[in-house]
Amino acid sequence: MKMKVAWAALAVLAVTATGCGSDSGSGEGSGKTTITFWDNNGGTRTPIYQELIKRFEAANPSIHVEYVGVPIASVQQKYDTAIAGGDTPDVGGVTTSYLANLTGQQALEPADEWLAKSSVNGKLATPMLDSVRKTVPDGKLYLVPGTSNMDVVWYLKDKLQQAPNTWDEFFKDADDLTKKPDEYGYTIRGGAGSIFQILAEMYSYSGVPEFFDASGKSTVNDPKNVEFLTKMAGLYKKDTPEADVTNDFPKMVAAFGTGKIAMMHHNLGSYNDHVKAHGKDKIGAFALPTGPGGKRTVVANPVDGFAVFKNSEHKDAAWKFVEFLVSHDSNSYWNQQTGQIPANTEAQGDSWLQGLEHLKTAVDTLNDPNTQVVSPPYYLPQFSSITKADTEPLFQKVLLGQMKPQEFLDTLAQKLTDAQAEWKKATGG
């Protein structure tokens, strides 16, 4: 859900916050325990947390929560600076995309023992817990999941009457729905953000279960992945617009919003954009199709949640706040406002979610025991640069016929293999 937030108000929140760490008092002799919470996507979600903090403080009058909204673009740097200065918050919003960086600096408290005694034990989605544990070398739970996302293909119901289940059906639909000169079956993300989407598509087709084999070699250039990329690149200009080669998220959404394109791959987060353009009754979403092996394979999106920092002087209060945030009512409220998948399994059954077809599809897919979830190596320090600046221009060359899919994937695989070897050496893995 997109919200307009008064940044001036956010700045006042940040300035009036006690900063980092915690103290035993609100500054006015109230005797309250004060804990500091950093929101890792300050601005967009500020009003949601303001409401939840108000509820928490009403239920726990002896605890005061100081909210600090940190812009998402600078949150990793903000955490690194705070860790270096020994000035971390009590509780912080953290995602698996940079969790390993924080645990590598020994900044976080493991949550395993706390969760075993918590009221939410057994009520948090297993796939999200597994994804968090796979992100760090010791397999411990340093982040309590609050939400996640999932890749889907959005489509216009007036163009596509039945969602494809297999990639072969998808490719046929994309071709059948193309009616040149200006109607196309699909739009490819060829610009910024392209690599994660093509990775999700390739692994859903190939069914390869891991990003690295037992020897540490990347599986990105597996023959089935090459086969898929060859097919997908073959759609360009045939069943997609020529402008797709520079498509970033806004351009892709705008193109889909014209009503001239039948299908578009993104994630749950663009739902409101599509509703605004078409109306909620005219759009649908399906999980990425299955490949020749027939197994549903999902590449995990980052899990977003909450971590307690080792420097906290009030860990009991910090854990109490985390427990509140991932409880049924709070987790349901947060995810209803943002349009994402709750980590709390009781919240997943709430009526608001069950009434939204795209979210129900995502929850059912992730909770299906037959779904295979593949975790990307978010823990690699170079993963972001490898999948963005290093290889996005190369993917454009593939679409333009200037580079073979095999060469592209060999290049990407080598970069990931080298990064994995470097990371294992650094962590003693």
Backbone hydrogen bonds, N-H to C=O, Kabsch-Sander energy under -0.5 kcal/mol:
donor,donor_aa,acceptor,acceptor_aa,energy
5,V,3,M,-0.6
7,W,5,V,-0.9
10,L,6,A,-1.6
11,A,7,W,-2.6
12,V,8,A,-2.0
13,L,9,A,-2.1
14,A,10,L,-2.3
15,V,11,A,-2.5
16,T,12,V,-2.8
17,A,13,L,-1.2
20,C,18,T,-0.7
21,G,88,T,-2.9
23,D,34,T,-1.1
25,G,23,D,-1.2
33,T,62,S,-2.9
34,T,23,D,-2.2
34,T,32,K,-0.6
35,I,33,T,-0.5
35,I,64,H,-2.7
36,T,21,G,-0.6
37,F,66,E,-3.2
38,W,91,V,-2.1
39,D,37,F,-0.6
39,D,68,V,-2.6
40,N,38,W,-0.6
42,G,39,D,-0.8
42,G,70,V,-2.7
44,T,42,G,-0.6
45,R,41,N,-1.3
48,I,45,R,-0.5
49,Y,45,R,-1.9
50,Q,46,T,-2.4
51,E,47,P,-1.8
52,L,48,I,-2.1
53,I,49,Y,-3.0
54,K,50,Q,-1.8
55,R,51,E,-2.0
56,F,52,L,-2.6
57,E,53,I,-2.8
58,A,54,K,-1.6
59,A,55,R,-1.7
60,N,56,F,-1.7
63,I,60,N,-2.3
64,H,33,T,-3.2
66,E,35,I,-3.1
66,E,64,H,-0.6
67,Y,65,V,-0.6
68,V,37,F,-2.4
70,V,39,D,-2.6
70,V,68,V,-0.6
74,S,71,P,-1.5
75,V,71,P,-0.7
75,V,72,I,-0.6
78,K,74,S,-2.3
79,Y,75,V,-2.4
80,D,76,Q,-2.4
81,T,77,Q,-2.5
82,A,78,K,-2.1
83,I,79,Y,-2.7
84,A,80,D,-2.3
85,G,81,T,-1.7
86,G,83,I,-1.1
87,D,82,A,-3.0
90,D,21,G,-0.5
90,D,36,T,-1.2
91,V,36,T,-2.2
92,G,307,A,-2.4
93,G,38,W,-2.8
94,V,305,G,-2.1
96,T,303,V,-1.8
98,Y,95,T,-1.5
99,L,95,T,-0.5
100,A,96,T,-0.5
102,L,98,Y,-1.3
103,T,99,L,-2.5
104,G,100,A,-2.2
105,Q,101,N,-0.6
105,Q,102,L,-0.6
106,Q,103,T,-1.8
107,A,102,L,-1.8
109,E,308,V,-3.0
111,A,141,L,-4.0
115,L,111,A,-3.0
116,A,112,D,-1.9
117,K,113,E,-0.9
117,K,114,W,-0.8
118,S,114,W,-0.7
118,S,115,L,-0.9
121,N,118,S,-1.3
123,K,120,V,-2.4
125,A,343,A,-2.8
129,L,125,A,-2.1
130,D,126,T,-3.0
131,S,127,P,-2.0
132,V,128,M,-2.1
133,R,129,L,-2.3
134,K,130,D,-2.0
135,T,131,S,-0.5
135,T,132,V,-1.2
136,V,133,R,-0.9
139,G,136,V,-1.1
142,Y,140,K,-0.9
144,V,306,F,-3.0
146,G,304,D,-2.8
147,T,304,D,-2.2
148,S,341,I,-1.3
152,V,266,H,-1.8
153,V,286,F,-2.7
154,W,152,V,-0.6
154,W,264,M,-3.2
155,Y,284,G,-2.5
156,L,262,A,-1.8
157,K,155,Y,-0.6
157,K,282,K,-2.3
159,K,156,L,-1.5
160,L,156,L,-2.6
161,Q,159,K,-0.6
167,W,290,T,-2.5
170,F,166,T,-1.9
171,F,167,W,-2.8
172,K,168,D,-1.8
173,D,169,E,-2.6
174,A,170,F,-2.9
175,D,171,F,-1.6
176,D,172,K,-2.8
177,L,173,D,-2.5
178,T,175,D,-0.9
179,K,177,L,-0.6
179,K,183,E,-1.9
182,D,179,K,-0.8
183,E,179,K,-1.3
184,Y,260,K,-2.6
185,G,174,A,-0.6
185,G,239,D,-0.5
186,Y,239,D,-1.7
187,T,263,M,-0.9
190,G,188,I,-1.1
190,G,244,D,-1.4
191,G,247,N,-3.3
194,S,191,G,-1.5
197,Q,193,G,-0.9
198,I,194,S,-2.1
199,L,195,I,-2.5
200,A,196,F,-2.4
201,E,197,Q,-2.0
202,M,198,I,-2.7
203,Y,199,L,-2.5
204,S,200,A,-1.5
205,Y,201,E,-1.5
206,S,202,M,-3.1
207,G,203,Y,-2.4
213,D,217,K,-2.7
216,G,213,D,-2.0
219,T,211,F,-2.4
222,D,219,T,-2.1
225,N,222,D,-0.8
226,V,222,D,-2.2
227,E,223,P,-2.4
228,F,224,K,-2.1
229,L,225,N,-2.6
230,T,226,V,-2.2
231,K,227,E,-1.6
232,M,228,F,-2.9
233,A,229,L,-2.9
234,G,230,T,-1.1
235,L,232,M,-1.6
236,Y,232,M,-0.6
236,Y,233,A,-0.9
238,K,235,L,-1.3
239,D,235,L,-3.1
240,T,235,L,-0.9
244,D,241,P,-1.3
245,V,242,E,-1.3
246,T,243,A,-1.7
247,N,244,D,-1.7
252,M,248,D,-2.5
253,V,249,F,-2.6
254,A,250,P,-2.3
255,A,251,K,-2.3
256,F,252,M,-2.3
257,G,253,V,-2.1
258,T,254,A,-0.6
258,T,255,A,-1.1
259,G,256,F,-1.4
260,K,255,A,-0.6
262,A,184,Y,-2.2
263,M,185,G,-0.6
264,M,154,W,-2.4
265,H,187,T,-0.6
266,H,152,V,-2.2
266,H,264,M,-0.5
268,L,150,M,-1.0
270,S,267,N,-1.4
271,Y,268,L,-1.7
274,H,270,S,-1.8
275,V,271,Y,-2.4
276,K,272,N,-2.2
277,A,273,D,-1.7
278,H,274,H,-2.8
279,G,274,H,-0.6
279,G,275,V,-1.8
282,K,279,G,-1.6
283,I,280,K,-0.6
284,G,155,Y,-2.4
286,F,153,V,-1.9
288,L,151,D,-0.6
290,T,165,N,-2.4
291,G,204,S,-0.8
291,G,295,K,-0.5
293,G,205,Y,-0.5
294,G,291,G,-1.7
297,T,295,K,-0.6
298,V,372,Q,-3.1
300,A,298,V,-0.6
300,A,374,V,-2.7
301,N,149,N,-0.6
304,D,147,T,-2.4
305,G,94,V,-2.8
306,F,144,V,-2.2
307,A,92,G,-2.4
309,F,90,D,-2.1
310,K,107,A,-2.6
312,S,309,F,-1.7
318,A,314,H,-2.2
319,W,315,K,-3.0
320,K,316,D,-1.9
321,F,317,A,-1.9
322,V,318,A,-2.1
323,E,319,W,-2.9
324,F,320,K,-1.9
325,L,321,F,-2.3
326,V,322,V,-1.8
327,S,324,F,-1.1
331,N,327,S,-2.9
332,S,328,H,-2.3
333,Y,329,D,-2.4
334,W,330,S,-2.6
335,N,331,N,-2.0
336,Q,332,S,-2.2
337,Q,333,Y,-1.9
338,T,334,W,-1.6
339,G,335,N,-2.1
340,Q,335,N,-1.2
341,I,148,S,-2.0
343,A,146,G,-1.5
345,T,123,K,-2.7
348,Q,344,N,-1.4
349,G,345,T,-0.5
349,G,346,E,-1.0
350,D,347,A,-1.6
353,L,350,D,-0.6
354,Q,350,D,-2.2
355,G,351,S,-1.6
356,L,353,L,-1.9
357,E,355,G,-0.7
360,K,356,L,-2.6
361,T,357,E,-2.3
362,A,358,H,-1.7
363,V,359,L,-2.7
364,D,360,K,-2.7
365,T,361,T,-2.1
366,L,362,A,-2.6
367,N,363,V,-2.2
368,D,364,D,-0.8
368,D,365,T,-0.6
371,T,368,D,-2.1
372,Q,296,R,-3.3
373,V,371,T,-0.6
374,V,298,V,-3.0
374,V,372,Q,-0.6
375,S,373,V,-0.5
378,Y,376,P,-2.1
380,L,377,P,-1.8
383,F,380,L,-1.7
386,I,382,Q,-3.0
387,T,383,F,-2.2
388,K,384,S,-0.5
388,K,385,S,-0.6
390,D,385,S,-2.7
391,T,386,I,-0.6
392,E,388,K,-2.7
395,F,391,T,-2.1
396,Q,392,E,-1.6
397,K,393,P,-1.3
398,V,394,L,-1.7
399,L,395,F,-2.1
400,L,396,Q,-2.1
401,G,398,V,-1.3
402,Q,397,K,-2.9
403,M,397,K,-1.0
408,F,404,K,-2.4
409,L,405,P,-2.6
410,D,406,Q,-2.3
411,T,407,E,-2.1
412,L,408,F,-2.4
413,A,409,L,-2.7
414,Q,410,D,-2.2
415,K,411,T,-1.9
416,L,412,L,-2.2
417,T,413,A,-2.8
418,D,414,Q,-2.5
419,A,415,K,-2.0
420,Q,416,L,-2.4
421,A,417,T,-2.2
422,E,418,D,-2.2
423,W,419,A,-2.3
424,K,420,Q,-2.5
425,K,421,A,-2.1
426,A,422,E,-2.1
427,T,423,W,-2.2
428,G,424,K,-1.2
429,G,424,K,-1.6
